Amino acid sequence: MITADGSTTIHIPKWDEQYHSKHGAIQEAKHVFIKNGLSLFSDQKIRILEIGFGTGLNSFITFLEAVKMKLIIDYVGVEAYPLAADEVEKMNYVAQLEAIKYSEVFKQMHQQDWEIKGEISSDFSLTKRKQFFKEINEENKFDLIYFDAFGARVQPELWTEEIFEKMFKALKPGGVLVTYSAKGSVRRAMLAVGFLVEKLPGPPGKREMLRGTKGPLTPKGGI
């Protein structure tokens, strides 16, 4: 389906749920994950964990922003149910982002084999892991987590204290988790496992979103 900003997403009829906001897939990704996540970092190497690789939109936008910001990114995307190639081909992100010169990058992100670390560019590596979120067991490894799972309305098991405890452990001290969700139950789960949680203005169509920090340190650039 086409979202309000002209960018595509995938609709799941049985859940009445989309991979991205119907109010604008690209707008949501830029607001939640770039403006309120990646932009906190500058002039450094960053390790990012994405919870829900999905259409590859977040990884592609991160690549484009990293080029502008001169960042070195080690990106890990976790996805239990990868999209089929024909579904990926229907996504219009390259055109909508006016990134034709990087069209091969978007293709490479999806064509790359799973479970290996691939070099998308000299400054951007990508590892795609076909894995359930509950199987994540890293500790003190990531600077930034994009928590982009399907909503708690349809998959509440992905928004529990158990899952957020895994996210907290996976972050380095001072690391940050950003998510489009602002549900009270999500905020309470994040607080319960130790996150310092902020409510921030949300993307188009949402009043608020959440950002959690693994205190007491903050990433370069502050919050």
C-alpha positions as CSV (number, residue, x, y, z in Angstrom):
1,M,0.0,0.0,0.0
2,I,1.0,3.6,-0.5
3,T,1.3,5.7,2.7
4,A,0.5,9.4,3.1
5,D,4.0,10.6,2.1
6,G,4.0,8.5,-1.1
7,S,6.2,5.8,0.2
8,T,5.2,2.1,0.2
9,T,4.6,-0.3,3.0
10,I,3.1,-3.8,3.4
11,H,-0.3,-4.3,4.9
12,I,-1.3,-7.5,6.7
13,P,-5.1,-7.9,6.4
14,K,-5.5,-10.6,9.1
15,W,-4.0,-8.2,11.7
16,D,-5.0,-4.9,10.1
17,E,-1.4,-3.9,10.6
18,Q,1.3,-2.4,8.4
19,Y,5.1,-2.7,8.5
20,H,5.2,1.1,8.7
21,S,2.9,4.0,9.6
22,K,0.1,4.6,7.1
23,H,0.7,8.3,7.7
24,G,4.1,8.0,6.0
25,A,6.6,5.2,6.1
26,I,9.7,7.3,5.3
27,Q,8.6,10.2,7.5
28,E,8.2,7.8,10.4
29,A,11.6,6.2,9.9
30,K,13.3,9.5,9.6
31,H,11.6,11.0,12.7
32,V,11.9,8.0,15.1
33,F,15.1,6.4,14.1
34,I,17.2,9.1,12.5
35,K,16.2,12.4,14.2
36,N,15.7,10.8,17.7
37,G,18.3,8.1,17.4
38,L,21.2,8.2,14.9
39,S,21.5,12.0,15.1
40,L,22.7,11.7,18.7
41,F,26.0,10.3,17.4
42,S,28.7,12.1,15.5
43,D,32.3,11.3,14.3
44,Q,32.4,7.8,15.6
45,K,31.9,4.1,14.8
46,I,28.4,3.0,15.7
47,R,26.9,-0.5,16.2
48,I,23.2,-0.6,15.5
49,L,20.7,-3.4,16.2
50,E,17.4,-3.3,14.4
51,I,14.5,-5.2,15.8
52,G,12.5,-6.0,12.7
53,F,14.6,-5.7,9.5
54,G,11.4,-6.0,7.4
55,T,11.5,-4.0,4.2
56,G,15.0,-2.7,4.7
57,L,13.7,0.9,4.9
58,N,15.4,1.7,8.2
59,S,18.8,0.2,7.2
60,F,18.7,2.1,3.8
61,I,17.9,5.4,5.4
62,T,20.6,4.9,7.9
63,F,23.1,4.2,5.1
64,L,22.1,7.4,3.4
65,E,22.4,9.4,6.6
66,A,25.7,7.9,7.5
67,V,27.1,9.0,4.2
68,K,26.1,12.6,5.0
69,M,27.2,12.4,8.6
70,K,30.5,10.6,7.8
71,L,29.7,7.8,10.2
72,I,31.0,4.2,10.2
73,I,28.2,1.8,10.9
74,D,28.1,-1.8,11.9
75,Y,24.4,-2.7,11.3
76,V,22.6,-5.9,12.5
77,G,19.1,-6.5,11.4
78,V,17.0,-9.2,13.1
79,E,14.0,-10.6,11.3
80,A,12.2,-13.9,11.9
81,Y,10.1,-13.8,8.7
82,P,12.0,-12.3,5.8
83,L,10.1,-10.8,2.9
84,A,10.0,-12.5,-0.5
85,A,12.0,-11.0,-3.3
86,D,8.8,-9.9,-5.2
87,E,7.6,-8.0,-2.2
88,V,10.9,-6.2,-1.9
89,E,10.8,-5.2,-5.6
90,K,7.5,-3.3,-5.0
91,M,9.0,-1.0,-2.4
92,N,9.6,2.5,-3.9
93,Y,12.1,3.9,-1.3
94,V,15.0,4.5,-3.7
95,A,12.8,6.8,-5.8
96,Q,11.0,8.5,-2.9
97,L,14.3,9.2,-1.2
98,E,15.8,10.5,-4.5
99,A,18.6,8.0,-4.0
100,I,18.9,6.5,-7.5
101,K,22.7,6.6,-7.3
102,Y,22.4,4.1,-4.4
103,S,19.8,1.8,-5.9
104,E,22.3,-1.0,-6.0
105,V,22.9,-0.6,-2.3
106,F,19.2,-1.2,-1.5
107,K,19.3,-4.3,-3.7
108,Q,22.5,-5.5,-2.1
109,M,21.0,-5.2,1.4
110,H,18.2,-7.6,0.4
111,Q,20.2,-10.0,-1.8
112,Q,23.0,-10.4,0.8
113,D,23.0,-13.8,2.4
114,W,21.6,-14.2,5.9
115,E,23.9,-14.9,8.9
116,I,27.0,-13.3,7.4
117,K,28.6,-9.9,7.7
118,G,28.7,-8.1,4.4
119,E,30.4,-4.9,3.4
120,I,27.8,-2.6,1.8
121,S,30.4,0.1,1.5
122,S,33.8,0.8,3.2
123,D,31.9,2.5,6.0
124,F,28.8,0.4,6.3
125,S,28.6,-3.3,7.2
126,L,25.4,-5.3,7.4
127,T,24.5,-8.6,9.1
128,K,21.0,-9.9,8.7
129,R,20.0,-12.6,11.2
130,K,16.9,-14.8,10.8
131,Q,16.1,-15.0,14.4
132,F,13.3,-14.6,17.0
133,F,13.8,-11.5,19.2
134,K,13.7,-13.7,22.3
135,E,16.8,-15.5,21.1
136,I,19.0,-12.3,21.2
137,N,21.6,-12.7,24.0
138,E,24.4,-10.1,23.3
139,E,25.7,-8.0,26.2
140,N,27.2,-4.5,26.0
141,K,27.5,-4.7,22.2
142,F,25.3,-2.0,20.6
143,D,25.3,1.8,20.8
144,L,21.8,2.1,19.3
145,I,18.7,-0.1,19.0
146,Y,15.9,0.6,16.5
147,F,12.9,-1.2,18.1
148,D,10.6,-1.5,15.1
149,A,8.6,-4.7,15.9
150,F,4.9,-5.0,15.0
151,G,2.7,-3.2,17.4
152,A,1.7,-4.5,20.9
153,R,-1.9,-4.7,19.8
154,V,-1.1,-7.6,17.5
155,Q,2.1,-9.0,19.0
156,P,2.2,-8.1,22.7
157,E,4.8,-10.8,23.4
158,L,7.4,-8.6,21.6
159,W,6.9,-5.8,24.1
160,T,7.4,-7.5,27.4
161,E,9.9,-6.9,30.2
162,E,11.6,-10.1,29.1
163,I,12.3,-8.7,25.6
164,F,13.3,-5.2,26.9
165,E,15.7,-6.8,29.4
166,K,17.4,-8.4,26.5
167,M,17.6,-5.0,24.7
168,F,19.0,-3.4,27.9
169,K,21.7,-6.0,28.2
170,A,22.6,-5.8,24.5
171,L,23.3,-2.0,24.7
172,K,26.6,-0.6,25.8
173,P,26.4,1.8,28.9
174,G,25.0,5.1,27.5
175,G,23.4,3.2,24.6
176,V,20.0,4.3,23.3
177,L,16.8,2.5,22.2
178,V,14.2,4.3,20.1
179,T,10.7,3.1,19.2
180,Y,7.6,4.5,17.6
181,S,5.5,3.2,20.5
182,A,4.3,5.3,23.3
183,K,2.0,2.8,25.1
184,G,2.0,3.0,28.9
185,S,2.6,-0.8,29.1
186,V,5.7,-0.4,26.9
187,R,7.1,2.5,28.9
188,R,6.5,0.6,32.2
189,A,8.3,-2.5,30.8
190,M,11.3,-0.3,29.8
191,L,11.4,1.4,33.2
192,A,11.2,-1.9,35.0
193,V,14.4,-3.3,33.4
194,G,16.4,-0.1,34.0
195,F,16.0,2.2,31.1
196,L,15.8,6.0,31.6
197,V,12.8,6.7,29.5
198,E,11.7,9.9,27.7
199,K,8.5,10.7,25.9
200,L,9.2,12.6,22.8
201,P,6.9,14.1,20.1
202,G,5.9,11.4,17.7
203,P,6.0,11.2,13.9
204,P,3.0,12.2,11.8
205,G,-0.1,10.5,13.0
206,K,1.3,9.8,16.5
207,R,1.4,12.2,19.4
208,E,4.3,10.6,21.2
209,M,7.2,8.1,20.9
210,L,9.6,6.6,23.4
211,R,13.4,6.8,23.8
212,G,15.3,4.8,26.5
213,T,18.9,5.2,27.6
214,K,21.0,2.7,29.4
215,G,22.3,5.1,32.1
216,P,24.1,6.8,33.6
217,L,26.2,7.7,30.6
218,T,24.9,9.3,27.4
219,P,26.1,8.9,23.8
220,K,28.3,11.6,22.3
221,G,26.0,14.6,21.5
222,G,23.9,14.1,24.6
223,I,20.1,13.8,24.8
